[in-house]
């Protein structure tokens, strides 16, 4: 199954809209998140998979829209594939990651 991509512009539109069923996951490392972050994302660094994967399916709804973010879109694509393998049905990768978001949506955001 191929991973659905959304643009950072689509992300920006989703963030201002109705978000009650929206799950936001950032898989970057904590030091990256300190440099630049988008509010309301749950921080789940891939390097900490052993800790957060244990009760993941209890904390997240497998049928809610789930948007995944990283720096450029590669690690988030890995996470999307993992989510799909766990039975998640509405997963989207944020193409270009926070880097593209900083350039296209939030130019004042720190870039790294």
N, C-alpha and C positions, 0 to 999 in steps of 0.2 A: 504493500500500500504506500502510495507516495504521500509525502508530507505537504500539507497546505501551507503556503507562505502568505503572509500579509505584509504590506509596506509599513514603514514607520508613520506615514501619513494616515493610513487606516488605523494604526494603533492610536494615534493622537485623537482621531474621531471617536474611537471606542472609549477612550479614557474620559471624554467629556460627556458621553452619553450615559444611558442606564447601565449600571454595572453590577446589579445584585447577583447575577448568575455568572459573573466573569471571574476566572481564576488567573492570577498573574504570577508567573514564576520566573525568577532571574537565577541562572545557573553559574554566574560569574563568581570568582573568588572574592572573599570579603574585602581584601585590599583594593580590588577593582571597584567594588560597590562604594567604598569610601571616596573614591575619586569622582564618580558620577553615578547617579541612581535616579530612577523614576519612582515616585511615591506609590505606595500600596502594593508593590511587588513583594512576594515571599522570596527570601534569599535562601537558595538551596545549592550551594557550591557543589559541582560535580565531584570535587576531591573529598567531600564529606558524605558521599553516597551511602557509606556504611551506616552512618548515623540516621539520616533522614529517610532512607528507603524502607526501614523496618515497619513504620506505621503510616507510610505515605497514603496508601489506599483508604485508610480510615479518616485521614484529614482532608482529602480532596475528593470531589464528586467526579466520577469517571464520565459523566454525561454532560457536565457543565462545560461551557466554552473555556478552553485553557490556552493562554497565550504565553509563549516561552521566549525569553530574552537572554542574549549573551553579548559579547563584544562585537562580533561581526556576523554571527548567524550559524557558525559551525557547531559549537557545543550545544546550542539550543536545538539544532536539528537532531543531534544525538539524543537529547532528552525527549524530543518529540517522538522519536522512534521507540524509545523505552516506554513512554506513556502509551503509545498505540499497542505495544506488546503487552502492557498491563490491562488492556481492555478499554482504554480511554477512547471515546468516540468523536470528540470535537476539539482536536488539538491543532494549534496553528503556530508556525515558527515565524518570528519577527525578522524578516529579511534585512540584512545589513546591521542588525543589532543596535546597541546603544550608540555605536559610532555614527551610523546613518541618522539616528534620532537626533544626536547632537548637531549634526550639520544641517539637517532638513527641517527639524521641528523646533529645537531648543538651542539656538546658536550660542547662547550664553553658558551652556553646559560645558564643563571641563572635558577635554578630549585627551585620550592617551593611546 
